């Protein structure tokens, strides 16, 4: 889905609003993933979803998603936001 935005990123000054919106949407998606993960965790006070929940995410290799990949993608979104601010 983000591939068409590569074309827009070639001239960030002209497409700054679209790039900011898309970056914000990506960050919101990551926040929603964290919230849903917490809400589906076994033993969570906020548990909304019944078993099996997110128990699979507590074992390798899937445990890399919430512990490594999501924080890394959030940092990447922050870097993109900082670079867009300078344009």
C-alpha positions as CSV (number, residue, x, y, z in Angstrom):
1,X,0.0,0.0,0.0
2,X,2.9,2.4,0.6
3,X,4.5,1.8,-2.7
4,X,2.6,4.7,-4.5
5,X,3.9,7.0,-1.7
6,X,7.5,6.4,-2.9
7,X,6.6,8.4,-6.0
8,X,5.2,11.2,-3.8
9,X,8.3,11.2,-1.5
10,X,10.5,12.2,-4.5
11,X,9.2,15.7,-4.0
12,X,8.3,15.9,-0.2
13,X,7.8,19.7,-0.2
14,X,4.9,19.5,-2.6
15,X,3.4,16.4,-1.0
16,X,4.1,17.1,2.7
17,X,0.5,16.9,3.9
18,X,-0.2,13.5,2.2
19,X,3.1,12.1,3.5
20,X,2.4,13.3,7.1
21,X,-1.1,11.8,7.0
22,X,0.2,8.5,5.7
23,X,2.9,8.4,8.4
24,X,0.3,9.3,11.1
25,X,-1.9,6.5,9.8
26,X,1.0,4.0,10.0
27,X,1.8,5.1,13.6
28,X,-1.9,4.8,14.6
29,X,-1.9,1.3,13.1
30,X,1.0,0.3,15.4
31,X,-0.7,1.8,18.4
32,X,-3.9,-0.1,17.6
33,X,-1.8,-3.3,17.3
34,X,-0.3,-2.7,20.8
35,X,-3.8,-2.0,22.3
36,X,-5.3,-5.1,20.7
37,X,-2.3,-7.1,21.9
38,X,-2.9,-6.0,25.5
39,X,-6.6,-6.6,25.3
40,X,-6.1,-10.1,24.1
41,X,-3.3,-11.1,26.5
42,X,-4.2,-13.9,28.8
43,X,-4.8,-12.7,32.4
44,X,-5.2,-9.1,31.3
45,X,-7.7,-7.0,33.2
46,X,-8.7,-5.5,29.8
47,X,-9.1,-8.9,28.1
48,X,-11.9,-8.6,25.5
49,X,-11.1,-11.5,23.3
50,X,-11.5,-15.1,24.4
51,X,-8.8,-17.7,24.1
52,X,-6.5,-18.4,22.3
53,X,-5.8,-14.6,22.5
54,X,-2.2,-13.5,21.9
55,X,-0.5,-16.5,23.7
56,X,1.3,-17.4,20.4
57,X,3.0,-14.0,20.6
58,X,4.8,-15.0,23.8
59,X,7.0,-17.7,22.1
60,X,9.7,-17.5,19.5
61,X,9.7,-16.6,16.6
62,X,6.5,-14.6,17.0
63,X,7.7,-12.9,20.1
64,X,9.9,-10.7,17.9
65,X,6.9,-8.9,16.6
66,X,5.8,-7.1,19.8
67,X,9.3,-6.9,21.3
68,X,11.5,-5.9,18.3
69,X,9.5,-5.2,15.1
70,X,6.8,-2.9,16.5
71,X,9.2,-0.7,18.4
72,X,11.5,-0.5,15.4
73,X,8.7,0.5,13.1
74,X,7.6,3.2,15.6
75,X,11.2,4.6,15.7
76,X,11.2,4.6,11.9
77,X,7.9,6.5,11.8
78,X,9.4,9.0,14.3
79,X,12.4,9.5,12.0
80,X,10.2,10.0,9.0
81,X,8.2,12.6,10.9
82,X,11.3,14.4,11.9
83,X,12.6,14.4,8.4
84,X,9.3,15.7,7.0
85,X,9.3,18.5,9.6
86,X,12.6,19.8,8.1
87,X,11.2,19.9,4.6
